[in-house]
């Protein structure tokens, strides 16, 4: 089955600095990947996704990079703000009807 | 517009008790998903509906878990004879389209179930 996991459980970043959150996956057949942000007491919120035929995708202050050779995914957050403090999950969709497999999450702590 | 809502937000049950968790998806959304999230873990898929049809229930951990969406909108996740290992946050998500097309899932706030 598909496995999506994260390298680091926590990440502390100074406000204004850039953040990089990493993720590894095992299923090379995955169609696309999604990054979610989950704040305490809330459900996951979609941040950005990327198809398996792309290497990079940019959003507002966020960039997702996909390295299929080493099965690695990263989320870059520019100019990290206190409101970015949350747990970030990578997730993989292995095709079909959108079934999503989540990793265990990285907690991002922004230091003011 | 309203997002996905879930009720109750918190539920405490005694072991052996039956519980029912409700999900109100975004109006018009075809797809509905249930996930289970243990403390400190990522959500794990339980089941998927496309309209009223339950197309995948492979993630339900046992036959004590049952989900329905009889009219293709509101869904209920029922857990019979609850056990302590059922304690988790149960998340519901909906998305506009069905089938294999990629589209965003919108999550509700979840129901935190604690089984004593």
Interface residues (C-beta under 8 A of the other chain):
Chain A: X4 X31 X32 X41 X42 X43 X44 X45 X46 X49 X51 X89 X91 X93 X95 X96 X97 X98 X99 X100 X101 X102 X103 X104 X105
Chain B: X4 X31 X33 X35 X40 X41 X42 X43 X44 X45 X48 X50 X55 X56 X91 X93 X95 X98 X99 X100 X101 X102 X103 X104 X105 X106 X107 X108 X109 X110
